[in-house]
């Protein structure tokens, strides 16, 4: 899939979302503020999940940088955590993020070995992986659960 075609698809998805927004907003006006907030949070989460899939695939194809994957993943993590109702749910989310970051770090290391990425990108990937582990350890500490 060419970069131009990917951009066209992304623009189309965005246009549909913009056009559907007024319809969703009309429905949301009938809901109470708590329901509106829940709807918006879930809509943001779904959109960010699609973005993460898109930029991760772009990264695997070599058409996007690792920083795009990190940014999108962090945004999705924040959306997931905001919707999590208790510590156990947050811990599960953070554990998934740690595994994802470890996987991405392995990809970056492998690409470094064959000269496709710089040492700076390897260090950025490692820092993101460590940040994930730190956030998980903090959440486990606050919940009174031992680190794994």
C-alpha positions, 0 to 999 in steps of 0.5 A: 500500500503506497503512502499516498493511498494510506493518507487518502484512507486516513483522510477518508476516515477522518472526514466520515468522523467529522461528518458523523460528529454532528449526528453523534453530538445531537444524540449526546445532547439528549444524554446527561453530562455523565453519559456524554463524557462516557461516550466521548471517552469511549469514542476517543479510545476507539479512535486512538486504538485505530491510530495505534494500529495504523502507525504500528503498521506504518512503522513495520513497513518503514514508512513511519518513525518509532516516535509516532508509535510511542506517541499514539500508544501513550495517548491510547494508554492514557485513554484506557487508564481514564476509563479504568474503574479500579486499580486491577484494570489499570494494572492489566492495561499497564502490563499490556503496554509493557509487553508491547513496548518490549516487543517494539524495543526488540524490533528497533534493536533488530533494525539497528543491527541491520542499519535501518535505525540510529542508536538514538532511536534504540535509546528512545525505544529503551526509555519508552520501555522503561517508562512503561515498566515504571508506570506499572511498578508505581501502579502495583505499589499504590495498589499494594501488589508486588511487582512481577 
